[in-house]
Amino acid sequence: MDDQGCKVDVRLALRAYQAVLDRGERRDGVYHLGELRAETDFDGYTVTIGDGRVRVRVLFHSRVDVDAPSGKALQDFVGRLERAVA
């Protein structure tokens, strides 16, 4: 899915990812903080943060891959990221 008018800033995604790691709980290799979940691939070059509906992957060279069912879901997710880093 395209971002439907709502962009995910790579810096916000990475800051939220780190907040989930710092303040979240690790279960089965995945960090959880509220509705957010964060994990990395085996080599550490790709990090993933999601909330069960939306998944954002930050790839090598700070490319962002967004998978969201709707623009509203993505907008809600970006709000969760912003609250995680506040």
MOPAC internal coordinates of N, CA, C and O (Angstrom, degrees):
PM7 1SCF
backbone

  N    0.0000 0     0.00 0     0.00 0    0    0    0
  C    1.4294 1     0.00 0     0.00 0    1    0    0
  C    1.5112 1   109.26 1     0.00 0    2    1    0
  O    1.2310 1   120.16 1   -38.51 1    3    2    1
  N    1.2838 1   117.29 1   141.49 1    3    2    1
  C    1.4536 1   121.58 1   173.01 1    5    3    2
  C    1.5220 1   107.44 1   -75.28 1    6    5    3
  O    1.2310 1   120.70 1   -11.51 1    7    6    5
  N    1.3325 1   116.27 1   168.49 1    7    6    5
  C    1.4595 1   119.45 1  -174.32 1    9    7    6
  C    1.5298 1   113.64 1   -75.06 1   10    9    7
  O    1.2310 1   119.31 1   177.40 1   11   10    9
  N    1.3213 1   118.93 1    -2.60 1   11   10    9
  C    1.4552 1   124.15 1   175.26 1   13   11   10
  C    1.5228 1   112.57 1    49.73 1   14   13   11
  O    1.2310 1   120.30 1  -137.32 1   15   14   13
  N    1.3299 1   117.03 1    42.68 1   15   14   13
  C    1.4524 1   120.64 1   174.16 1   17   15   14
  C    1.5141 1   115.30 1    89.07 1   18   17   15
  O    1.2310 1   119.22 1   171.52 1   19   18   17
  N    1.3036 1   119.10 1    -8.48 1   19   18   17
  C    1.4646 1   122.39 1   179.90 1   21   19   18
  C    1.5168 1   106.83 1  -116.26 1   22   21   19
  O    1.2310 1   120.40 1   -62.20 1   23   22   21
  N    1.3009 1   116.84 1   117.80 1   23   22   21
  C    1.4600 1   120.96 1  -177.01 1   25   23   22
  C    1.5257 1   110.68 1   -95.41 1   26   25   23
  O    1.2310 1   121.36 1   -28.38 1   27   26   25
  N    1.3042 1   115.00 1   151.62 1   27   26   25
  C    1.4584 1   121.57 1   173.39 1   29   27   26
  C    1.5174 1   106.45 1  -107.94 1   30   29   27
  O    1.2310 1   120.81 1   -65.92 1   31   30   29
  N    1.3089 1   116.05 1   114.08 1   31   30   29
  C    1.4533 1   121.94 1   179.03 1   33   31   30
  C    1.5271 1   108.77 1   -72.98 1   34   33   31
  O    1.2310 1   120.53 1   -50.05 1   35   34   33
  N    1.3228 1   116.60 1   129.95 1   35   34   33
  C    1.4605 1   120.60 1  -177.12 1   37   35   34
  C    1.5247 1   111.21 1   -60.41 1   38   37   35
  O    1.2310 1   119.90 1   142.66 1   39   38   37
  N    1.3240 1   117.80 1   -37.34 1   39   38   37
  C    1.4739 1   119.94 1   179.81 1   41   39   38
  C    1.5177 1   110.93 1   -66.27 1   42   41   39
  O    1.2310 1   120.14 1   138.96 1   43   42   41
  N    1.3364 1   117.34 1   -41.04 1   43   42   41
  C    1.4651 1   120.81 1   177.56 1   45   43   42
  C    1.5265 1   109.93 1   -63.45 1   46   45   43
  O    1.2310 1   120.15 1   134.92 1   47   46   45
  N    1.3240 1   117.32 1   -45.08 1   47   46   45
  C    1.4613 1   120.50 1   179.99 1   49   47   46
  C    1.5208 1   111.25 1   -60.06 1   50   49   47
  O    1.2310 1   120.02 1   136.82 1   51   50   49
  N    1.3301 1   117.56 1   -43.18 1   51   50   49
  C    1.4607 1   120.41 1  -179.58 1   53   51   50
  C    1.5211 1   112.27 1   -70.26 1   54   53   51
  O    1.2310 1   120.26 1   142.13 1   55   54   53
  N    1.3226 1   117.10 1   -37.87 1   55   54   53
  C    1.4735 1   119.47 1   176.64 1   57   55   54
  C    1.5273 1   110.67 1   -65.31 1   58   57   55
  O    1.2310 1   119.88 1   139.27 1   59   58   57
  N    1.3275 1   117.83 1   -40.73 1   59   58   57
  C    1.4595 1   121.22 1   177.86 1   61   59   58
  C    1.5293 1   110.19 1   -67.01 1   62   61   59
  O    1.2310 1   120.17 1   139.32 1   63   62   61
  N    1.3119 1   117.28 1   -40.68 1   63   62   61
  C    1.4601 1   121.39 1   176.43 1   65   63   62
  C    1.5297 1   109.85 1   -55.78 1   66   65   63
  O    1.2310 1   120.65 1   132.39 1   67   66   65
  N    1.3316 1   116.36 1   -47.61 1   67   66   65
  C    1.4596 1   120.11 1  -179.61 1   69   67   66
  C    1.5240 1   111.48 1   -65.71 1   70   69   67
  O    1.2310 1   119.89 1   143.16 1   71   70   69
  N    1.3290 1   117.82 1   -36.84 1   71   70   69
  C    1.4674 1   121.34 1   177.60 1   73   71   70
  C    1.5254 1   110.66 1   -62.80 1   74   73   71
  O    1.2310 1   120.30 1   140.22 1   75   74   73
  N    1.3291 1   117.04 1   -39.78 1   75   74   73
  C    1.4631 1   120.31 1   177.91 1   77   75   74
  C    1.5231 1   109.70 1   -65.02 1   78   77   75
  O    1.2310 1   119.91 1   138.45 1   79   78   77
  N    1.3238 1   117.77 1   -41.55 1   79   78   77
  C    1.4612 1   120.25 1   177.41 1   81   79   78
  C    1.5228 1   111.33 1   -64.72 1   82   81   79
  O    1.2310 1   120.22 1   137.83 1   83   82   81
  N    1.3221 1   117.19 1   -42.17 1   83   82   81
  C    1.4643 1   121.42 1  -175.81 1   85   83   82
  C    1.5226 1   112.82 1   -71.24 1   86   85   83
  O    1.2310 1   120.37 1   138.97 1   87   86   85
  N    1.3215 1   116.90 1   -41.03 1   87   86   85
  C    1.4635 1   120.38 1  -171.94 1   89   87   86
  C    1.5207 1   113.97 1  -111.04 1   90   89   87
  O    1.2310 1   120.65 1   172.31 1   91   90   89
  N    1.3257 1   116.35 1    -7.69 1   91   90   89
  C    1.4605 1   120.08 1  -175.89 1   93   91   90
  C    1.5144 1   112.83 1   -87.70 1   94   93   91
  O    1.2310 1   121.83 1     2.26 1   95   94   93
  N    1.3080 1   114.10 1  -177.74 1   95   94   93
  C    1.4560 1   123.05 1   179.91 1   97   95   94
  C    1.5219 1   108.55 1  -114.11 1   98   97   95
  O    1.2310 1   120.72 1   -44.96 1   99   98   97
  N    1.3162 1   116.23 1   135.04 1   99   98   97
  C    1.4706 1   120.49 1  -179.86 1  101   99   98
  C    1.5226 1   109.75 1   -92.24 1  102  101   99
  O    1.2310 1   121.69 1   -54.00 1  103  102  101
  N    1.3287 1   114.38 1   126.00 1  103  102  101
  C    1.4660 1   121.39 1   175.92 1  105  103  102
  C    1.5197 1   107.64 1  -137.82 1  106  105  103
  O    1.2310 1   121.25 1   -56.57 1  107  106  105
  N    1.3333 1   115.22 1   123.43 1  107  106  105
  C    1.4695 1   121.53 1   177.82 1  109  107  106
  C    1.5226 1   112.68 1    53.54 1  110  109  107
  O    1.2310 1   120.24 1  -140.63 1  111  110  109
  N    1.3228 1   117.14 1    39.37 1  111  110  109
  C    1.4555 1   121.54 1   175.94 1  113  111  110
  C    1.5090 1   115.57 1    81.65 1  114  113  111
  O    1.2310 1   120.27 1  -177.90 1  115  114  113
  N    1.3306 1   117.10 1     2.10 1  115  114  113
  C    1.4605 1   122.03 1  -179.37 1  117  115  114
  C    1.5242 1   107.68 1  -120.56 1  118  117  115
  O    1.2310 1   120.73 1   -44.17 1  119  118  117
  N    1.3282 1   116.21 1   135.83 1  119  118  117
  C    1.4568 1   121.00 1   177.08 1  121  119  118
  C    1.5205 1   109.74 1   -90.59 1  122  121  119
  O    1.2310 1   120.89 1   -42.30 1  123  122  121
  N    1.3313 1   115.90 1   137.70 1  123  122  121
  C    1.4606 1   122.61 1  -178.45 1  125  123  122
  C    1.5229 1   109.24 1  -123.63 1  126  125  123
  O    1.2310 1   120.99 1   -45.88 1  127  126  125
  N    1.3179 1   115.70 1   134.12 1  127  126  125
  C    1.4621 1   122.32 1   173.34 1  129  127  126
  C    1.5205 1   106.58 1  -142.32 1  130  129  127
  O    1.2310 1   120.60 1   -74.47 1  131  130  129
  N    1.3132 1   116.46 1   105.53 1  131  130  129
  C    1.4578 1   119.55 1  -173.54 1  133  131  130
  C    1.5179 1   108.96 1    59.82 1  134  133  131
  O    1.2310 1   120.57 1    52.10 1  135  134  133
  N    1.3199 1   116.51 1  -127.90 1  135  134  133
  C    1.4641 1   121.02 1   179.80 1  137  135  134
  C    1.5243 1   112.91 1   -85.69 1  138  137  135
  O    1.2310 1   120.06 1   171.07 1  139  138  137
  N    1.3138 1   117.49 1    -8.93 1  139  138  137
  C    1.4588 1   120.69 1  -176.94 1  141  139  138
  C    1.5220 1   111.65 1   -85.81 1  142  141  139
  O    1.2310 1   121.59 1   -37.43 1  143  142  141
  N    1.3205 1   114.57 1   142.57 1  143  142  141
  C    1.4629 1   121.99 1   175.01 1  145  143  142
  C    1.5140 1   108.04 1  -128.39 1  146  145  143
  O    1.2310 1   120.64 1   -40.59 1  147  146  145
  N    1.3294 1   116.38 1   139.41 1  147  146  145
  C    1.4635 1   121.02 1  -178.05 1  149  147  146
  C    1.5203 1   109.75 1  -133.88 1  150  149  147
  O    1.2310 1   121.71 1   -39.88 1  151  150  149
  N    1.3293 1   114.33 1   140.12 1  151  150  149
  C    1.4641 1   119.86 1   177.22 1  153  151  150
  C    1.5221 1   109.05 1  -155.60 1  154  153  151
  O    1.2310 1   121.30 1   -11.96 1  155  154  153
  N    1.3207 1   115.11 1   168.04 1  155  154  153
  C    1.4629 1   120.99 1   178.59 1  157  155  154
  C    1.5168 1   108.84 1  -129.97 1  158  157  155
  O    1.2310 1   120.93 1   -21.73 1  159  158  157
  N    1.3300 1   115.83 1   158.27 1  159  158  157
  C    1.4536 1   118.13 1   176.43 1  161  159  158
  C    1.5219 1   109.24 1   -79.61 1  162  161  159
  O    1.2310 1   120.56 1    -0.56 1  163  162  161
  N    1.2990 1   116.54 1   179.44 1  163  162  161
  C    1.4669 1   121.20 1  -172.49 1  165  163  162
  C    1.5201 1   113.88 1   -61.88 1  166  165  163
  O    1.2310 1   119.49 1   149.45 1  167  166  165
  N    1.3314 1   118.58 1   -30.55 1  167  166  165
  C    1.4618 1   119.30 1  -176.54 1  169  167  166
  C    1.5317 1   113.17 1   -99.38 1  170  169  167
  O    1.2310 1   119.86 1   175.92 1  171  170  169
  N    1.3245 1   117.88 1    -4.08 1  171  170  169
  C    1.4515 1   121.35 1   177.09 1  173  171  170
  C    1.5148 1   115.10 1    81.90 1  174  173  171
  O    1.2310 1   119.81 1  -179.64 1  175  174  173
  N    1.3176 1   117.97 1     0.36 1  175  174  173
  C    1.4613 1   120.25 1  -179.05 1  177  175  174
  C    1.5192 1   113.21 1   -81.54 1  178  177  175
  O    1.2310 1   120.02 1   159.87 1  179  178  177
  N    1.3110 1   117.57 1   -20.13 1  179  178  177
  C    1.4566 1   121.54 1  -179.98 1  181  179  178
  C    1.5176 1   108.42 1  -122.16 1  182  181  179
  O    1.2310 1   120.87 1   -53.34 1  183  182  181
  N    1.3318 1   115.95 1   126.66 1  183  182  181
  C    1.4602 1   120.32 1   174.14 1  185  183  182
  C    1.5178 1   107.66 1  -114.41 1  186  185  183
  O    1.2310 1   121.53 1   -33.13 1  187  186  185
  N    1.3211 1   114.67 1   146.87 1  187  186  185
  C    1.4600 1   121.41 1  -178.88 1  189  187  186
  C    1.5117 1   108.68 1  -126.41 1  190  189  187
  O    1.2310 1   121.07 1   -44.95 1  191  190  189
  N    1.3268 1   115.56 1   135.05 1  191  190  189
  C    1.4543 1   121.56 1   173.75 1  193  191  190
  C    1.5219 1   106.34 1  -133.24 1  194  193  191
  O    1.2310 1   120.81 1   -43.42 1  195  194  193
  N    1.3214 1   116.05 1   136.58 1  195  194  193
  C    1.4529 1   120.36 1  -177.33 1  197  195  194
  C    1.5085 1   111.45 1  -155.04 1  198  197  195
  O    1.2310 1   121.52 1    -4.31 1  199  198  197
  N    1.3302 1   114.69 1   175.69 1  199  198  197
  C    1.4651 1   119.91 1  -179.97 1  201  199  198
  C    1.5210 1   112.67 1  -133.30 1  202  201  199
  O    1.2310 1   120.16 1  -162.80 1  203  202  201
  N    1.3118 1   117.31 1    17.20 1  203  202  201
  C    1.4529 1   120.79 1  -178.87 1  205  203  202
  C    1.5227 1   112.90 1    97.29 1  206  205  203
  O    1.2310 1   120.11 1   153.12 1  207  206  205
  N    1.3028 1   117.39 1   -26.88 1  207  206  205
  C    1.4677 1   121.41 1   175.85 1  209  207  206
  C    1.5218 1   110.93 1  -111.23 1  210  209  207
  O    1.2310 1   120.82 1   139.51 1  211  210  209
  N    1.3125 1   116.04 1   -40.49 1  211  210  209
  C    1.4573 1   122.44 1  -176.67 1  213  211  210
  C    1.5199 1   108.45 1  -112.52 1  214  213  211
  O    1.2310 1   121.30 1   -39.98 1  215  214  213
  N    1.3273 1   115.12 1   140.02 1  215  214  213
  C    1.4616 1   120.24 1   174.98 1  217  215  214
  C    1.5232 1   107.83 1  -130.02 1  218  217  215
  O    1.2310 1   121.35 1   -51.15 1  219  218  217
  N    1.3272 1   115.03 1   128.85 1  219  218  217
  C    1.4597 1   121.45 1   176.95 1  221  219  218
  C    1.5191 1   107.38 1  -119.95 1  222  221  219
  O    1.2310 1   121.25 1   -54.28 1  223  222  221
  N    1.3273 1   115.22 1   125.72 1  223  222  221
  C    1.4572 1   120.51 1   176.10 1  225  223  222
  C    1.5155 1   107.79 1  -112.07 1  226  225  223
  O    1.2310 1   121.15 1   -50.30 1  227  226  225
  N    1.3338 1   115.40 1   129.70 1  227  226  225
  C    1.4635 1   120.68 1   173.38 1  229  227  226
  C    1.5182 1   105.61 1  -101.04 1  230  229  227
  O    1.2310 1   121.94 1   -64.47 1  231  230  229
  N    1.3216 1   113.88 1   115.53 1  231  230  229
  C    1.4530 1   121.93 1  -173.55 1  233  231  230
  C    1.5221 1   110.90 1   -97.20 1  234  233  231
  O    1.2310 1   121.09 1    -4.83 1  235  234  233
  N    1.3067 1   115.51 1   175.17 1  235  234  233
  C    1.4583 1   122.43 1   176.72 1  237  235  234
  C    1.5265 1   109.77 1   -51.32 1  238  237  235
  O    1.2310 1   120.14 1   -37.39 1  239  238  237
  N    1.3070 1   117.34 1   142.61 1  239  238  237
  C    1.4656 1   124.55 1  -177.58 1  241  239  238
  C    1.5306 1   112.47 1    64.35 1  242  241  239
  O    1.2310 1   120.73 1  -152.95 1  243  242  241
  N    1.3286 1   116.21 1    27.05 1  243  242  241
  C    1.4730 1   122.96 1   173.96 1  245  243  242
  C    1.5235 1   114.15 1    60.98 1  246  245  243
  O    1.2310 1   120.34 1  -153.09 1  247  246  245
  N    1.3125 1   116.96 1    26.91 1  247  246  245
  C    1.4680 1   119.24 1   171.06 1  249  247  246
  C    1.5227 1   108.18 1   -75.28 1  250  249  247
  O    1.2310 1   120.53 1   -34.15 1  251  250  249
  N    1.3130 1   116.59 1   145.85 1  251  250  249
  C    1.4649 1   121.49 1  -177.79 1  253  251  250
  C    1.5222 1   109.35 1  -117.91 1  254  253  251
  O    1.2310 1   120.91 1   -50.51 1  255  254  253
  N    1.3207 1   115.86 1   129.49 1  255  254  253
  C    1.4581 1   123.07 1   176.06 1  257  255  254
  C    1.5208 1   107.63 1  -114.01 1  258  257  255
  O    1.2310 1   120.36 1   -59.22 1  259  258  257
  N    1.3355 1   116.92 1   120.78 1  259  258  257
  C    1.4594 1   121.79 1  -176.36 1  261  259  258
  C    1.5219 1   109.34 1  -112.63 1  262  261  259
  O    1.2310 1   120.93 1   -48.53 1  263  262  261
  N    1.3273 1   115.83 1   131.47 1  263  262  261
  C    1.4549 1   121.91 1   174.20 1  265  263  262
  C    1.5247 1   106.63 1  -124.38 1  266  265  263
  O    1.2310 1   120.64 1   -70.54 1  267  266  265
  N    1.3340 1   116.38 1   109.46 1  267  266  265
  C    1.4625 1   121.68 1  -177.54 1  269  267  266
  C    1.5235 1   109.33 1  -142.09 1  270  269  267
  O    1.2310 1   120.05 1   -36.71 1  271  270  269
  N    1.3325 1   117.50 1   143.29 1  271  270  269
  C    1.4609 1   119.66 1  -178.86 1  273  271  270
  C    1.5264 1   113.83 1   -74.10 1  274  273  271
  O    1.2310 1   120.22 1   158.99 1  275  274  273
  N    1.3422 1   117.19 1   -21.01 1  275  274  273
  C    1.4606 1   120.31 1  -178.04 1  277  275  274
  C    1.5238 1   109.91 1  -161.41 1  278  277  275
  O    1.2310 1   121.39 1   -16.29 1  279  278  277
  N    1.3057 1   114.95 1   163.71 1  279  278  277
  C    1.4572 1   120.02 1   175.46 1  281  279  278
  C    1.5131 1   111.96 1   -63.00 1  282  281  279
  O    1.2310 1   120.20 1   143.51 1  283  282  281
  N    1.3251 1   117.23 1   -36.49 1  283  282  281
  C    1.4780 1   121.73 1   179.38 1  285  283  282
  C    1.5289 1   110.32 1   -64.88 1  286  285  283
  O    1.2310 1   120.34 1   136.44 1  287  286  285
  N    1.3234 1   116.96 1   -43.56 1  287  286  285
  C    1.4683 1   120.50 1   178.11 1  289  287  286
  C    1.5167 1   110.32 1   -61.15 1  290  289  287
  O    1.2310 1   120.36 1   139.02 1  291  290  289
  N    1.3203 1   116.91 1   -40.98 1  291  290  289
  C    1.4584 1   120.80 1   179.04 1  293  291  290
  C    1.5164 1   110.93 1   -67.05 1  294  293  291
  O    1.2310 1   120.54 1   138.40 1  295  294  293
  N    1.3055 1   116.57 1   -41.60 1  295  294  293
  C    1.4666 1   120.78 1   178.19 1  297  295  294
  C    1.5316 1   110.49 1   -60.76 1  298  297  295
  O    1.2310 1   120.14 1   135.52 1  299  298  297
  N    1.3213 1   117.34 1   -44.48 1  299  298  297
  C    1.4665 1   121.62 1   177.20 1  301  299  298
  C    1.5246 1   111.00 1   -61.41 1  302  301  299
  O    1.2310 1   120.80 1   139.24 1  303  302  301
  N    1.3325 1   116.07 1   -40.76 1  303  302  301
  C    1.4542 1   121.37 1   179.76 1  305  303  302
  C    1.5243 1   111.38 1   -63.74 1  306  305  303
  O    1.2310 1   120.08 1   136.03 1  307  306  305
  N    1.3156 1   117.45 1   -43.97 1  307  306  305
  C    1.4671 1   120.81 1   178.50 1  309  307  306
  C    1.5227 1   109.18 1   -60.48 1  310  309  307
  O    1.2310 1   119.73 1   142.08 1  311  310  309
  N    1.3206 1   118.12 1   -37.92 1  311  310  309
  C    1.4619 1   121.19 1   175.04 1  313  311  310
  C    1.5169 1   112.04 1   -60.78 1  314  313  311
  O    1.2310 1   120.28 1   140.37 1  315  314  313
  N    1.3350 1   117.08 1   -39.63 1  315  314  313
  C    1.4782 1   120.99 1   176.87 1  317  315  314
  C    1.5285 1   110.70 1   -63.85 1  318  317  315
  O    1.2310 1   120.89 1   138.42 1  319  318  317
  N    1.3342 1   115.91 1   -41.58 1  319  318  317
  C    1.4624 1   119.13 1   178.08 1  321  319  318
  C    1.5320 1   110.49 1   -61.49 1  322  321  319
  O    1.2310 1   120.72 1   135.28 1  323  322  321
  N    1.3162 1   116.23 1   -44.72 1  323  322  321
  C    1.4682 1   120.33 1  -179.67 1  325  323  322
  C    1.5152 1   111.52 1   -62.53 1  326  325  323
  O    1.2310 1   119.95 1   139.34 1  327  326  325
  N    1.3275 1   117.70 1   -40.66 1  327  326  325
  C    1.4791 1   120.30 1   178.17 1  329  327  326
  C    1.5198 1   111.44 1   -67.38 1  330  329  327
  O    1.2310 1   120.21 1   146.55 1  331  330  329
  N    1.3335 1   117.20 1   -33.45 1  331  330  329
  C    1.4693 1   120.97 1  -179.21 1  333  331  330
  C    1.5239 1   111.14 1   -65.40 1  334  333  331
  O    1.2310 1   120.04 1   148.84 1  335  334  333
  N    1.3168 1   117.54 1   -31.16 1  335  334  333
  C    1.4650 1   119.71 1  -176.74 1  337  335  334
  C    1.5287 1   112.64 1   -98.69 1  338  337  335
  O    1.2310 1   120.51 1   176.09 1  339  338  337
  N    1.3162 1   116.63 1    -3.91 1  339  338  337
  C    1.4758 1   119.85 1  -178.68 1  341  339  338
  C    1.5140 1   111.68 1   -72.41 1  342  341  339
  O    1.2310 1   120.10 1   180.00 1  343  342  341

